[in-house]
């Protein structure tokens, strides 16, 4: 008889149903910020990073992250947190380009592409959450 090595999935516990619901709420808060940016004169990335729904969402991510450790839901919390902070970094990078005046077109491209990237990450993450699948681990730059 052959003994199979334990897979990494056997060591992952299932999160409480309330935490799964919370993750849906957090994606909804982020999506609301994106929708606000898309339907107003504000850029998507600006509404995402500075809008109250996303700020509340990222605070909830940090407040409840310890409760999802060791579950597949931990990958979603990390995904949401990284999306927020990378969007902020790109917003600031666009701001630096914008201040140079010559870089205004570059700033607009950075902000628009970041908005599309944020929208992609929300949709991809929320679809995976609905299917109860974890998000891929972040890429490590060596």
C-alpha positions in Angstrom: 0.0 0.0 0.0 1.3 3.4 -1.0 1.1 6.3 1.4 0.5 9.6 -0.3 2.3 12.7 1.1 -0.1 15.1 2.7 -1.1 17.9 0.3 -1.0 21.5 1.4 -4.8 21.5 1.1 -5.3 19.0 3.9 -3.7 21.4 6.3 -6.0 24.3 5.4 -9.0 24.7 7.6 -12.3 25.9 6.4 -13.2 29.5 7.5 -16.4 30.3 9.5 -19.3 31.2 7.3 -19.5 34.7 8.9 -15.9 35.4 7.7 -16.8 34.3 4.1 -19.8 36.8 4.3 -17.4 39.5 5.5 -15.1 38.9 2.6 -18.1 39.4 0.3 -18.9 42.6 2.1 -15.3 43.8 1.7 -15.3 43.1 -2.0 -18.7 44.9 -2.2 -17.2 48.0 -0.4 -14.2 48.0 -2.8 -16.6 47.6 -5.8 -18.7 50.5 -4.6 -15.7 52.7 -4.5 -14.8 51.7 -8.1 -18.4 52.3 -9.2 -18.3 55.7 -7.6 -15.1 56.6 -9.5 -16.5 55.2 -12.8 -19.8 57.1 -12.5 -18.3 60.4 -11.4 -15.7 62.9 -12.6 -13.2 61.2 -10.3 -10.8 58.6 -11.6 -11.5 55.0 -10.5 -8.2 54.7 -8.7 -8.7 58.0 -6.8 -12.2 56.9 -5.6 -10.8 53.5 -4.7 -8.0 54.7 -2.6 -9.6 57.8 -1.0 -13.2 56.6 -0.8 -14.6 55.7 2.6 -15.9 52.3 1.4 -12.4 51.1 0.5 -10.8 52.6 3.6 -13.4 50.9 5.8 -12.8 47.7 3.8 -9.0 47.7 4.3 -9.4 48.4 8.0 -11.8 45.4 8.2 -9.2 43.3 6.3 -6.5 44.2 8.9 -8.9 43.8 11.9 -10.1 40.3 10.9 -7.0 38.9 9.2 -5.9 37.0 12.3 -9.2 35.1 12.3 -8.7 33.9 8.7 -5.1 32.7 9.1 -4.7 29.1 8.1 -7.8 29.2 5.8 -8.1 29.7 2.1 -9.8 33.0 2.9 -6.5 34.4 4.1 -5.4 34.6 0.5 -8.4 36.9 -0.3 -7.6 39.2 2.6 -4.0 39.5 1.4 -5.3 40.0 -2.2 -7.6 42.8 -1.1 -4.9 44.5 1.1 -2.3 44.3 -1.7 -4.7 45.7 -4.2 -5.4 48.8 -2.0 -1.7 49.5 -1.2 -0.4 49.0 -4.8 -3.2 51.2 -6.1 -2.1 53.9 -3.6 1.5 53.5 -4.7 0.5 53.9 -8.4 -1.8 56.9 -7.5 1.2 58.6 -5.9 3.5 57.7 -8.8 1.0 59.3 -11.2 0.9 62.3 -8.9 4.7 62.7 -9.1 4.4 62.5 -12.9 1.5 65.0 -12.9 3.5 67.6 -10.9 6.2 67.7 -13.5 3.7 69.1 -16.0 5.4 67.3 -18.8 4.3 64.1 -17.3 0.6 64.9 -17.2 -0.2 62.5 -20.1 1.9 59.9 -18.4 0.1 60.4 -15.1 -3.3 60.1 -16.8 -2.2 56.8 -18.4 -0.9 55.5 -15.1 -4.1 56.4 -13.3 -6.4 54.9 -16.0 -4.4 51.7 -16.2 -4.4 51.4 -12.4 -8.1 51.9 -12.3 -8.6 49.0 -14.8 -6.2 46.9 -12.8 -8.1 47.5 -9.6 -11.4 46.6 -11.4 -9.8 43.4 -12.7 -8.5 42.4 -9.2 -11.9 43.0 -7.6 -13.8 41.0 -10.2 -11.2 38.2 -10.2 -11.1 38.0 -6.5 -14.8 38.1 -6.0 -15.4 35.4 -8.6 -12.8 33.1 -6.8 -14.4 33.9 -3.4 -17.8 32.9 -4.8 -16.3 29.6 -6.0 -14.6 29.2 -2.5 -11.2 29.1 -4.1 -8.1 30.8 -2.8 -6.2 33.5 -4.6 -2.7 32.7 -6.0 0.1 33.7 -3.7 1.9 37.0 -4.5 4.8 36.9 -6.8 8.1 37.2 -5.1 10.7 39.4 -6.8 14.2 38.1 -6.1 
